[in-house]
């Protein structure tokens, strides 16, 4: 596109004009003038949070997680934002969220974007999170991104132990597994389970389980406690082994509270449905060997 000749001539012959138009520009500064063509490149954001309200003051948020050095990152990030604002005709304010490893990480020159970085963009540095205590569960999950393998295991165990409901436990476990698998690609699923020490961090050790048990004991509601444990165990088994048959579910519902607790601990070692079948068979055999009692006279019967 041709530059308007009068515009070019005006600024070429009057070099001090910029100083009169733009506060902070010195009249003695020298500039070259050109009209360059800008080629658009295809960009892709890590994430865009678009408001679901008609309130025009609620901002759209552009989020990026940058874990590698990239000398042109800031250039790319702001180019993506303004190209998006243009193409999608955005008519609301915007904010940026950048998650970076540390303050000294090289992600490009800040100087051209200083005001935008100070006023529009929040930069979260994982090394800052690493030293903080008593974080919320959300920020604690982000801590995993900036810790070594051993520290990640300890943080993961704390998150699982503090879960207050069984769905929350499963949700956190899924997120922790995903983060650790991506951060430490050499770790297998079994190694991640071992890192999280799930033999100790099982559902019988979690807060929501202890609350269910305590409530049941206080109110003397053995049936309510047993039903709650049945649901927990069946959900855990389904998550590990897939959908259970009606026969298997029926067998589990026949288990006592101590047996359900024992199964809750054992199921962490199950790898296939045959492991559950073997456990149920052993439990049935143990029940058959227990001494039977003459309910009429209270005497033990020989079997």
Number of C-alpha atoms within 10 A of each C-alpha: 6 6 10 9 8 9 9 13 10 11 15 15 9 9 16 17 14 16 14 11 9 9 8 9 13 12 12 9 10 9 11 7 10 9 10 9 7 6 5 9 9 6 12 10 13 9 12 15 13 12 14 8 8 8 9 12 12 15 16 20 19 22 19 17 14 15 15 12 13 13 13 12 17 18 15 15 18 16 15 19 18 12 15 16 16 11 8 9 9 13 12 14 13 18 18 22 18 17 17 23 21 16 13 8 15 15 18 14 13 13 10 10 12 12 11 15 19 10 10 15 18 15 16 17 18 21 16 13 20 17 8 11 8 7 11 10 15 10 14 19 19 18 23 23 21 21 17 11 15 11 15 21 21 14 17 25 20 16 22 25 19 15 21 15 17 19 14 15 20 17 13 19 19 11 13 23 17 14 17 22 16 11 16 13 9 10 15 13 13 10 12 19 17 12 19 23 15 17 16 14 19 19 27 20 16 21 18 20 22 14 13 16 20 13 15 17 13 9 10 11 12 16 12 16 19 22 12 16 24 22 15 20 22 19 18 19 22 13 12 16 17 12 14 15 8 9 9 15 16 11 13 18 17 12 18 15 18 10 14 21 17 13 19 20 19 15 19 18 13 14 11 12 16 11 15 19 13 11 15 18 13 12 15 13 11 10 11 11 9 9 11 14 12 11 9 6 7 9 10 11 10 8 8
